[in-house]
């Protein structure tokens, strides 16, 4: 029986750290849905959800068993509706653990049908976050090491606007 997974997040924008994690997940599961949250809670995104989806699709285009989509509402509802049995999340450092543990436990209380699996990105990406990349770009720093060329282009364009 195929095991399909979702990798949910804000992806504002997708970074090479996220891409690394998607590749690892794609090696483990039959299909990986990168699910981009339209409702971002207290985060005010730089890019609209459609822009975030387009950037992620472009960055992940060459991985066959990966799809990118947007979703609204609860992550576990999306997972159940689409028969995704695993939620993949990244753990970059110990500091991620508390928040991720809380999310995973809440999701487990919401449904018994979905498990959370944690993966770690390669060490060279374990300090990257979307907000840090945005900040470095806004202040004129070089972000080539952190995002794909098309994401960098989109970021530079948004900053110039
Ligand atoms: N490489 C680089 N950066 C990474 C990363 C990796 N491998 N893994 C996480 N990050 C960064 C992200 O860039 C982000 O940084 P930022 O805060 O600077 O933007 C941060 O770590 C965490 O963001 P992300 O992975 O996008 O997750 P999130 O915390 O923004 O998303 C949701 C959380 C969307 C999954 C969660 O809020 C959710 O499920 N929402 C839907 C509603 C719901 O179900 N709520 C109940 C939850 S129990």
Boltz pocket constraint, residues with backbone or C-beta under 6 A from the ligand:
constraints:
  - pocket:
      binder: B
      contacts: [[A, 8], [A, 9], [A, 10], [A, 11], [A, 12], [A, 13], [A, 15], [A, 16], [A, 17], [A, 18], [A, 21], [A, 37], [A, 39], [A, 41], [A, 73], [A, 74], [A, 75], [A, 76], [A, 90], [A, 91], [A, 92], [A, 102], [A, 103], [A, 104], [A, 106], [A, 107], [A, 121], [A, 125], [A, 128], [A, 129], [A, 130], [A, 131], [A, 132]]
      max_distance: 6.0
